[in-house]
Amino acid sequence: MRTETFTGGRDVFARFPGARVCGRVDGAITYLAESGGLPYLLVVEGGGAVTVLAFEDEAERARHLSGRVAAGETRPRAAGSAG
């Protein structure tokens, strides 16, 4: 999984025109998206910053999501954290 954070939310969403809402927790909205045949998660914070999580395949994204749902989270964890 690769993670990048951007401040220009509109520019990020232009790369993922089919993004769809996955969930909302503590003011952050998570979207499922695909680009170039790869699955992504987009996490939009209340202030407009967008964190893009890129996955190798659907199975990796599903494992990531199942861990977050079990923990009641949708936001990415800090680098070096379990998960």
Gaussian input, Z-matrix of N, CA and C with variables (Angstrom, degrees):
# hf/3-21g

backbone

0 1
 N
 C     1     B1
 C     2     B2     1     A1
 N     3     B3     2     A2     1     D1
 C     4     B4     3     A3     2     D2
 C     5     B5     4     A4     3     D3
 N     6     B6     5     A5     4     D4
 C     7     B7     6     A6     5     D5
 C     8     B8     7     A7     6     D6
 N     9     B9     8     A8     7     D7
 C    10    B10     9     A9     8     D8
 C    11    B11    10    A10     9     D9
 N    12    B12    11    A11    10    D10
 C    13    B13    12    A12    11    D11
 C    14    B14    13    A13    12    D12
 N    15    B15    14    A14    13    D13
 C    16    B16    15    A15    14    D14
 C    17    B17    16    A16    15    D15
 N    18    B18    17    A17    16    D16
 C    19    B19    18    A18    17    D17
 C    20    B20    19    A19    18    D18
 N    21    B21    20    A20    19    D19
 C    22    B22    21    A21    20    D20
 C    23    B23    22    A22    21    D21
 N    24    B24    23    A23    22    D22
 C    25    B25    24    A24    23    D23
 C    26    B26    25    A25    24    D24
 N    27    B27    26    A26    25    D25
 C    28    B28    27    A27    26    D26
 C    29    B29    28    A28    27    D27
 N    30    B30    29    A29    28    D28
 C    31    B31    30    A30    29    D29
 C    32    B32    31    A31    30    D30
 N    33    B33    32    A32    31    D31
 C    34    B34    33    A33    32    D32
 C    35    B35    34    A34    33    D33
 N    36    B36    35    A35    34    D34
 C    37    B37    36    A36    35    D35
 C    38    B38    37    A37    36    D36
 N    39    B39    38    A38    37    D37
 C    40    B40    39    A39    38    D38
 C    41    B41    40    A40    39    D39
 N    42    B42    41    A41    40    D40
 C    43    B43    42    A42    41    D41
 C    44    B44    43    A43    42    D42
 N    45    B45    44    A44    43    D43
 C    46    B46    45    A45    44    D44
 C    47    B47    46    A46    45    D45
 N    48    B48    47    A47    46    D46
 C    49    B49    48    A48    47    D47
 C    50    B50    49    A49    48    D48
 N    51    B51    50    A50    49    D49
 C    52    B52    51    A51    50    D50
 C    53    B53    52    A52    51    D51
 N    54    B54    53    A53    52    D52
 C    55    B55    54    A54    53    D53
 C    56    B56    55    A55    54    D54
 N    57    B57    56    A56    55    D55
 C    58    B58    57    A57    56    D56
 C    59    B59    58    A58    57    D57
 N    60    B60    59    A59    58    D58
 C    61    B61    60    A60    59    D59
 C    62    B62    61    A61    60    D60
 N    63    B63    62    A62    61    D61
 C    64    B64    63    A63    62    D62
 C    65    B65    64    A64    63    D63
 N    66    B66    65    A65    64    D64
 C    67    B67    66    A66    65    D65
 C    68    B68    67    A67    66    D66
 N    69    B69    68    A68    67    D67
 C    70    B70    69    A69    68    D68
 C    71    B71    70    A70    69    D69
 N    72    B72    71    A71    70    D70
 C    73    B73    72    A72    71    D71
 C    74    B74    73    A73    72    D72
 N    75    B75    74    A74    73    D73
 C    76    B76    75    A75    74    D74
 C    77    B77    76    A76    75    D75
 N    78    B78    77    A77    76    D76
 C    79    B79    78    A78    77    D77
 C    80    B80    79    A79    78    D78
 N    81    B81    80    A80    79    D79
 C    82    B82    81    A81    80    D80
 C    83    B83    82    A82    81    D81
 N    84    B84    83    A83    82    D82
 C    85    B85    84    A84    83    D83
 C    86    B86    85    A85    84    D84
 N    87    B87    86    A86    85    D85
 C    88    B88    87    A87    86    D86
 C    89    B89    88    A88    87    D87
 N    90    B90    89    A89    88    D88
 C    91    B91    90    A90    89    D89
 C    92    B92    91    A91    90    D90
 N    93    B93    92    A92    91    D91
 C    94    B94    93    A93    92    D92
 C    95    B95    94    A94    93    D93
 N    96    B96    95    A95    94    D94
 C    97    B97    96    A96    95    D95
 C    98    B98    97    A97    96    D96
 N    99    B99    98    A98    97    D97
 C   100   B100    99    A99    98    D98
 C   101   B101   100   A100    99    D99
 N   102   B102   101   A101   100   D100
 C   103   B103   102   A102   101   D101
 C   104   B104   103   A103   102   D102
 N   105   B105   104   A104   103   D103
 C   106   B106   105   A105   104   D104
 C   107   B107   106   A106   105   D105
 N   108   B108   107   A107   106   D106
 C   109   B109   108   A108   107   D107
 C   110   B110   109   A109   108   D108
 N   111   B111   110   A110   109   D109
 C   112   B112   111   A111   110   D110
 C   113   B113   112   A112   111   D111
 N   114   B114   113   A113   112   D112
 C   115   B115   114   A114   113   D113
 C   116   B116   115   A115   114   D114
 N   117   B117   116   A116   115   D115
 C   118   B118   117   A117   116   D116
 C   119   B119   118   A118   117   D117
 N   120   B120   119   A119   118   D118
 C   121   B121   120   A120   119   D119
 C   122   B122   121   A121   120   D120
 N   123   B123   122   A122   121   D121
 C   124   B124   123   A123   122   D122
 C   125   B125   124   A124   123   D123
 N   126   B126   125   A125   124   D124
 C   127   B127   126   A126   125   D125
 C   128   B128   127   A127   126   D126
 N   129   B129   128   A128   127   D127
 C   130   B130   129   A129   128   D128
 C   131   B131   130   A130   129   D129
 N   132   B132   131   A131   130   D130
 C   133   B133   132   A132   131   D131
 C   134   B134   133   A133   132   D132
 N   135   B135   134   A134   133   D133
 C   136   B136   135   A135   134   D134
 C   137   B137   136   A136   135   D135
 N   138   B138   137   A137   136   D136
 C   139   B139   138   A138   137   D137
 C   140   B140   139   A139   138   D138
 N   141   B141   140   A140   139   D139
 C   142   B142   141   A141   140   D140
 C   143   B143   142   A142   141   D141
 N   144   B144   143   A143   142   D142
 C   145   B145   144   A144   143   D143
 C   146   B146   145   A145   144   D144
 N   147   B147   146   A146   145   D145
 C   148   B148   147   A147   146   D146
 C   149   B149   148   A148   147   D147
 N   150   B150   149   A149   148   D148
 C   151   B151   150   A150   149   D149
 C   152   B152   151   A151   150   D150
 N   153   B153   152   A152   151   D151
 C   154   B154   153   A153   152   D152
 C   155   B155   154   A154   153   D153
 N   156   B156   155   A155   154   D154
 C   157   B157   156   A156   155   D155
 C   158   B158   157   A157   156   D156
 N   159   B159   158   A158   157   D157
 C   160   B160   159   A159   158   D158
 C   161   B161   160   A160   159   D159
 N   162   B162   161   A161   160   D160
 C   163   B163   162   A162   161   D161
 C   164   B164   163   A163   162   D162
 N   165   B165   164   A164   163   D163
 C   166   B166   165   A165   164   D164
 C   167   B167   166   A166   165   D165
 N   168   B168   167   A167   166   D166
 C   169   B169   168   A168   167   D167
 C   170   B170   169   A169   168   D168
 N   171   B171   170   A170   169   D169
 C   172   B172   171   A171   170   D170
 C   173   B173   172   A172   171   D171
 N   174   B174   173   A173   172   D172
 C   175   B175   174   A174   173   D173
 C   176   B176   175   A175   174   D174
 N   177   B177   176   A176   175   D175
 C   178   B178   177   A177   176   D176
 C   179   B179   178   A178   177   D177
 N   180   B180   179   A179   178   D178
 C   181   B181   180   A180   179   D179
 C   182   B182   181   A181   180   D180
 N   183   B183   182   A182   181   D181
 C   184   B184   183   A183   182   D182
 C   185   B185   184   A184   183   D183
 N   186   B186   185   A185   184   D184
 C   187   B187   186   A186   185   D185
 C   188   B188   187   A187   186   D186
 N   189   B189   188   A188   187   D187
 C   190   B190   189   A189   188   D188
 C   191   B191   190   A190   189   D189
 N   192   B192   191   A191   190   D190
 C   193   B193   192   A192   191   D191
 C   194   B194   193   A193   192   D192
 N   195   B195   194   A194   193   D193
 C   196   B196   195   A195   194   D194
 C   197   B197   196   A196   195   D195
 N   198   B198   197   A197   196   D196
 C   199   B199   198   A198   197   D197
 C   200   B200   199   A199   198   D198
 N   201   B201   200   A200   199   D199
 C   202   B202   201   A201   200   D200
 C   203   B203   202   A202   201   D201
 N   204   B204   203   A203   202   D202
 C   205   B205   204   A204   203   D203
 C   206   B206   205   A205   204   D204
 N   207   B207   206   A206   205   D205
 C   208   B208   207   A207   206   D206
 C   209   B209   208   A208   207   D207
 N   210   B210   209   A209   208   D208
 C   211   B211   210   A210   209   D209
 C   212   B212   211   A211   210   D210
 N   213   B213   212   A212   211   D211
 C   214   B214   213   A213   212   D212
 C   215   B215   214   A214   213   D213
 N   216   B216   215   A215   214   D214
 C   217   B217   216   A216   215   D215
 C   218   B218   217   A217   216   D216
 N   219   B219   218   A218   217   D217
 C   220   B220   219   A219   218   D218
 C   221   B221   220   A220   219   D219
 N   222   B222   221   A221   220   D220
 C   223   B223   222   A222   221   D221
 C   224   B224   223   A223   222   D222
 N   225   B225   224   A224   223   D223
 C   226   B226   225   A225   224   D224
 C   227   B227   226   A226   225   D225
 N   228   B228   227   A227   226   D226
 C   229   B229   228   A228   227   D227
 C   230   B230   229   A229   228   D228
 N   231   B231   230   A230   229   D229
 C   232   B232   231   A231   230   D230
 C   233   B233   232   A232   231   D231
 N   234   B234   233   A233   232   D232
 C   235   B235   234   A234   233   D233
 C   236   B236   235   A235   234   D234
 N   237   B237   236   A236   235   D235
 C   238   B238   237   A237   236   D236
 C   239   B239   238   A238   237   D237
 N   240   B240   239   A239   238   D238
 C   241   B241   240   A240   239   D239
 C   242   B242   241   A241   240   D240
 N   243   B243   242   A242   241   D241
 C   244   B244   243   A243   242   D242
 C   245   B245   244   A244   243   D243
 N   246   B246   245   A245   244   D244
 C   247   B247   246   A246   245   D245
 C   248   B248   247   A247   246   D246

   B1=1.4383
   B2=1.5264
   B3=1.3199
   B4=1.4630
   B5=1.5278
   B6=1.3252
   B7=1.4628
   B8=1.5200
   B9=1.3366
   B10=1.4632
   B11=1.5177
   B12=1.3398
   B13=1.4601
   B14=1.5235
   B15=1.3358
   B16=1.4604
   B17=1.5220
   B18=1.3305
   B19=1.4593
   B20=1.5192
   B21=1.3129
   B22=1.4657
   B23=1.5160
   B24=1.3190
   B25=1.4560
   B26=1.5134
   B27=1.3236
   B28=1.4708
   B29=1.5190
   B30=1.3239
   B31=1.4598
   B32=1.5200
   B33=1.3247
   B34=1.4642
   B35=1.5184
   B36=1.3239
   B37=1.4619
   B38=1.5236
   B39=1.3192
   B40=1.4644
   B41=1.5266
   B42=1.3332
   B43=1.4672
   B44=1.5211
   B45=1.3430
   B46=1.4667
   B47=1.5303
   B48=1.3368
   B49=1.4667
   B50=1.5299
   B51=1.3187
   B52=1.4607
   B53=1.5146
   B54=1.3307
   B55=1.4730
   B56=1.5237
   B57=1.3456
   B58=1.4576
   B59=1.5266
   B60=1.3128
   B61=1.4660
   B62=1.5216
   B63=1.3246
   B64=1.4647
   B65=1.5231
   B66=1.3364
   B67=1.4581
   B68=1.5126
   B69=1.3435
   B70=1.4639
   B71=1.5224
   B72=1.3357
   B73=1.4603
   B74=1.5263
   B75=1.3164
   B76=1.4694
   B77=1.5205
   B78=1.3135
   B79=1.4521
   B80=1.5142
   B81=1.3231
   B82=1.4689
   B83=1.5287
   B84=1.3269
   B85=1.4612
   B86=1.5210
   B87=1.3245
   B88=1.4603
   B89=1.5225
   B90=1.3384
   B91=1.4591
   B92=1.5225
   B93=1.3272
   B94=1.4605
   B95=1.5180
   B96=1.3235
   B97=1.4587
   B98=1.5224
   B99=1.3292
   B100=1.4556
   B101=1.5270
   B102=1.3115
   B103=1.4579
   B104=1.5170
   B105=1.3141
   B106=1.4557
   B107=1.5201
   B108=1.3260
   B109=1.4519
   B110=1.5184
   B111=1.3391
   B112=1.4656
   B113=1.5294
   B114=1.3425
   B115=1.4589
   B116=1.5339
   B117=1.3161
   B118=1.4595
   B119=1.5233
   B120=1.3250
   B121=1.4600
   B122=1.5164
   B123=1.3161
   B124=1.4550
   B125=1.5204
   B126=1.3211
   B127=1.4644
   B128=1.5226
   B129=1.3332
   B130=1.4593
   B131=1.5225
   B132=1.3254
   B133=1.4653
   B134=1.5263
   B135=1.3173
   B136=1.4542
   B137=1.5195
   B138=1.3206
   B139=1.4548
   B140=1.5178
   B141=1.3286
   B142=1.4489
   B143=1.5139
   B144=1.3303
   B145=1.4670
   B146=1.5256
   B147=1.3261
   B148=1.4630
   B149=1.5224
   B150=1.3240
   B151=1.4569
   B152=1.5148
   B153=1.3320
   B154=1.4614
   B155=1.5204
   B156=1.3213
   B157=1.4589
   B158=1.5189
   B159=1.3312
   B160=1.4641
   B161=1.5216
   B162=1.3260
   B163=1.4608
   B164=1.5208
   B165=1.3185
   B166=1.4643
   B167=1.5215
   B168=1.3483
   B169=1.4644
   B170=1.5263
   B171=1.3389
   B172=1.4660
   B173=1.5248
   B174=1.3283
   B175=1.4668
   B176=1.5284
   B177=1.3312
   B178=1.4658
   B179=1.5321
   B180=1.3433
   B181=1.4693
   B182=1.5313
   B183=1.3295
   B184=1.4655
   B185=1.5276
   B186=1.3326
   B187=1.4687
   B188=1.5262
   B189=1.3174
   B190=1.4659
   B191=1.5315
   B192=1.3260
   B193=1.4596
   B194=1.5207
   B195=1.3095
   B196=1.4653
   B197=1.5244
   B198=1.3079
   B199=1.4593
   B200=1.5109
   B201=1.3242
   B202=1.4596
   B203=1.5224
   B204=1.3156
   B205=1.4633
   B206=1.5174
   B207=1.3166
   B208=1.4637
   B209=1.5256
   B210=1.3295
   B211=1.4643
   B212=1.5321
   B213=1.3557
   B214=1.4547
   B215=1.5096
   B216=1.3344
   B217=1.4643
   B218=1.5194
   B219=1.3337
   B220=1.4581
   B221=1.5146
   B222=1.3144
   B223=1.4622
   B224=1.5229
   B225=1.3291
   B226=1.4638
   B227=1.5175
   B228=1.2986
   B229=1.4634
   B230=1.5179
   B231=1.3115
   B232=1.4624
   B233=1.5167
   B234=1.3224
   B235=1.4659
   B236=1.5169
   B237=1.3213
   B238=1.4494
   B239=1.5143
   B240=1.3438
   B241=1.4624
   B242=1.5113
   B243=1.3017
   B244=1.4650
   B245=1.5126
   B246=1.3406
   B247=1.4560
   B248=1.4169
   A1=108.58
   A2=115.43
   A3=121.76
   A4=108.17
   A5=116.21
   A6=120.97
   A7=109.96
   A8=115.96
   A9=122.25
   A10=108.07
   A11=117.02
   A12=121.02
   A13=109.16
   A14=115.48
   A15=123.07
   A16=109.30
   A17=116.23
   A18=120.08
   A19=112.12
   A20=118.65
   A21=122.12
   A22=112.17
   A23=117.16
   A24=121.76
   A25=114.79
   A26=117.97
   A27=120.39
   A28=111.28
   A29=116.76
   A30=120.33
   A31=110.73
   A32=117.22
   A33=121.34
   A34=109.69
   A35=117.80
   A36=120.69
   A37=112.34
   A38=117.86
   A39=120.26
   A40=110.99
   A41=117.80
   A42=122.07
   A43=112.14
   A44=117.59
   A45=122.40
   A46=109.91
   A47=118.40
   A48=120.63
   A49=114.81
   A50=119.15
   A51=120.86
   A52=113.87
   A53=117.99
   A54=120.95
   A55=110.05
   A56=115.61
   A57=120.39
   A58=110.17
   A59=115.93
   A60=121.95
   A61=110.52
   A62=114.84
   A63=122.19
   A64=110.49
   A65=117.60
   A66=120.12
   A67=112.21
   A68=114.55
   A69=120.59
   A70=108.47
   A71=116.17
   A72=121.59
   A73=108.47
   A74=116.75
   A75=122.26
   A76=113.28
   A77=117.97
   A78=121.70
   A79=115.85
   A80=118.39
   A81=121.63
   A82=108.40
   A83=116.34
   A84=121.52
   A85=108.02
   A86=116.13
   A87=122.01
   A88=109.32
   A89=115.89
   A90=122.28
   A91=109.48
   A92=116.34
   A93=122.19
   A94=107.07
   A95=117.17
   A96=120.67
   A97=109.43
   A98=114.99
   A99=121.60
   A100=107.93
   A101=115.36
   A102=121.27
   A103=108.49
   A104=116.63
   A105=120.74
   A106=113.08
   A107=117.00
   A108=121.14
   A109=114.95
   A110=117.82
   A111=121.59
   A112=110.62
   A113=117.43
   A114=120.81
   A115=111.84
   A116=115.59
   A117=122.97
   A118=110.11
   A119=116.10
   A120=123.82
   A121=106.18
   A122=116.76
   A123=122.36
   A124=106.71
   A125=117.64
   A126=122.02
   A127=107.58
   A128=115.78
   A129=121.66
   A130=108.92
   A131=115.90
   A132=122.11
   A133=109.47
   A134=116.51
   A135=121.84
   A136=113.82
   A137=118.30
   A138=122.37
   A139=114.42
   A140=118.08
   A141=121.75
   A142=115.41
   A143=118.48
   A144=120.13
   A145=109.07
   A146=115.81
   A147=121.52
   A148=108.74
   A149=116.12
   A150=121.54
   A151=107.66
   A152=116.38
   A153=122.73
   A154=108.19
   A155=116.06
   A156=122.28
   A157=107.55
   A158=116.87
   A159=122.77
   A160=108.99
   A161=116.44
   A162=122.03
   A163=110.53
   A164=116.17
   A165=121.72
   A166=111.81
   A167=116.23
   A168=120.19
   A169=109.78
   A170=115.33
   A171=120.93
   A172=112.08
   A173=116.76
   A174=120.45
   A175=110.71
   A176=117.08
   A177=120.25
   A178=110.44
   A179=116.42
   A180=119.38
   A181=110.31
   A182=117.05
   A183=120.87
   A184=111.26
   A185=116.92
   A186=119.85
   A187=110.53
   A188=116.08
   A189=120.92
   A190=110.19
   A191=116.61
   A192=120.56
   A193=112.05
   A194=117.79
   A195=119.36
   A196=110.70
   A197=117.74
   A198=120.84
   A199=111.85
   A200=117.75
   A201=121.97
   A202=110.68
   A203=117.29
   A204=120.61
   A205=109.80
   A206=116.84
   A207=120.62
   A208=110.96
   A209=116.43
   A210=121.05
   A211=112.14
   A212=117.27
   A213=120.82
   A214=113.24
   A215=117.86
   A216=123.06
   A217=110.24
   A218=116.45
   A219=121.56
   A220=110.81
   A221=117.41
   A222=120.50
   A223=110.36
   A224=117.18
   A225=119.28
   A226=110.71
   A227=116.57
   A228=121.53
   A229=109.64
   A230=116.20
   A231=121.29
   A232=110.05
   A233=116.16
   A234=121.18
   A235=109.45
   A236=115.53
   A237=121.07
   A238=113.78
   A239=117.57
   A240=120.40
   A241=109.98
   A242=116.46
   A243=120.97
   A244=109.35
   A245=115.81
   A246=119.11
   A247=110.56
   D1=134.61
   D2=174.73
   D3=-112.99
   D4=144.68
   D5=-178.50
   D6=-130.51
   D7=133.62
   D8=174.28
   D9=-137.05
   D10=146.69
   D11=177.17
   D12=-119.65
   D13=135.29
   D14=-177.79
   D15=-126.08
   D16=152.81
   D17=176.79
   D18=-97.06
   D19=-19.72
   D20=-179.40
   D21=-93.72
   D22=83.98
   D23=-175.16
   D24=-57.47
   D25=-41.16
   D26=-178.70
   D27=-63.55
   D28=-40.43
   D29=178.92
   D30=-63.18
   D31=-38.85
   D32=179.69
   D33=-65.99
   D34=-46.35
   D35=-177.82
   D36=-65.75
   D37=-24.07
   D38=176.33
   D39=-63.08
   D40=-27.05
   D41=178.21
   D42=-78.97
   D43=-13.67
   D44=-175.10
   D45=-132.14
   D46=68.10
   D47=-173.53
   D48=-63.10
   D49=-22.77
   D50=-179.46
   D51=-98.05
   D52=16.04
   D53=-177.64
   D54=-59.56
   D55=139.24
   D56=-179.42
   D57=-132.90
   D58=146.59
   D59=-176.38
   D60=-62.98
   D61=134.29
   D62=178.43
   D63=-109.79
   D64=-38.58
   D65=-178.52
   D66=-177.55
   D67=172.39
   D68=-179.93
   D69=-141.92
   D70=128.74
   D71=177.81
   D72=-142.85
   D73=129.46
   D74=175.53
   D75=49.73
   D76=42.05
   D77=177.22
   D78=82.80
   D79=-6.07
   D80=176.84
   D81=-97.19
   D82=138.80
   D83=178.06
   D84=-112.33
   D85=131.21
   D86=179.72
   D87=-106.86
   D88=134.57
   D89=179.33
   D90=-120.07
   D91=143.14
   D92=168.71
   D93=-88.61
   D94=139.86
   D95=179.82
   D96=-151.47
   D97=161.34
   D98=175.17
   D99=-136.47
   D100=149.27
   D101=175.30
   D102=-157.51
   D103=131.65
   D104=179.13
   D105=59.55
   D106=28.43
   D107=179.49
   D108=81.37
   D109=3.35
   D110=179.87
   D111=-109.50
   D112=144.55
   D113=178.13
   D114=-84.71
   D115=145.92
   D116=-179.85
   D117=-135.77
   D118=159.25
   D119=164.68
   D120=-121.11
   D121=136.90
   D122=175.00
   D123=-115.09
   D124=125.15
   D125=-179.90
   D126=-114.97
   D127=115.26
   D128=-177.44
   D129=-103.56
   D130=116.97
   D131=178.33
   D132=-81.18
   D133=161.90
   D134=-179.92
   D135=-55.88
   D136=-33.22
   D137=-179.54
   D138=-80.01
   D139=-3.80
   D140=177.36
   D141=102.54
   D142=-9.61
   D143=176.65
   D144=-67.09
   D145=142.19
   D146=179.89
   D147=-120.73
   D148=124.40
   D149=174.19
   D150=-101.03
   D151=126.74
   D152=-179.40
   D153=-107.22
   D154=122.25
   D155=176.91
   D156=-109.60
   D157=119.12
   D158=-179.68
   D159=-102.92
   D160=135.42
   D161=-177.78
   D162=-118.98
   D163=155.48
   D164=178.84
   D165=-71.07
   D166=-34.83
   D167=-178.38
   D168=-159.21
   D169=173.76
   D170=-179.01
   D171=-61.69
   D172=-35.69
   D173=-178.99
   D174=-62.29
   D175=-41.54
   D176=179.28
   D177=-65.12
   D178=-42.77
   D179=178.73
   D180=-64.18
   D181=-40.66
   D182=179.42
   D183=-63.01
   D184=-41.75
   D185=177.44
   D186=-62.50
   D187=-42.74
   D188=178.76
   D189=-61.00
   D190=-47.79
   D191=-179.57
   D192=-64.80
   D193=-40.83
   D194=-178.29
   D195=-65.10
   D196=-34.97
   D197=175.73
   D198=-67.50
   D199=-38.13
   D200=179.60
   D201=-70.17
   D202=-42.45
   D203=-179.22
   D204=-63.26
   D205=-42.68
   D206=179.49
   D207=-62.13
   D208=-33.40
   D209=-179.14
   D210=-91.52
   D211=-3.52
   D212=-178.28
   D213=73.49
   D214=25.97
   D215=-176.88
   D216=-119.47
   D217=155.11
   D218=166.08
   D219=-130.69
   D220=-13.97
   D221=-179.02
   D222=-76.40
   D223=150.17
   D224=177.18
   D225=-68.21
   D226=147.37
   D227=176.46
   D228=-82.80
   D229=159.46
   D230=178.21
   D231=-63.06
   D232=151.78
   D233=178.64
   D234=-55.03
   D235=136.87
   D236=179.09
   D237=88.97
   D238=-6.01
   D239=177.97
   D240=-79.86
   D241=155.32
   D242=177.59
   D243=-66.49
   D244=147.07
   D245=174.87
   D246=121.51

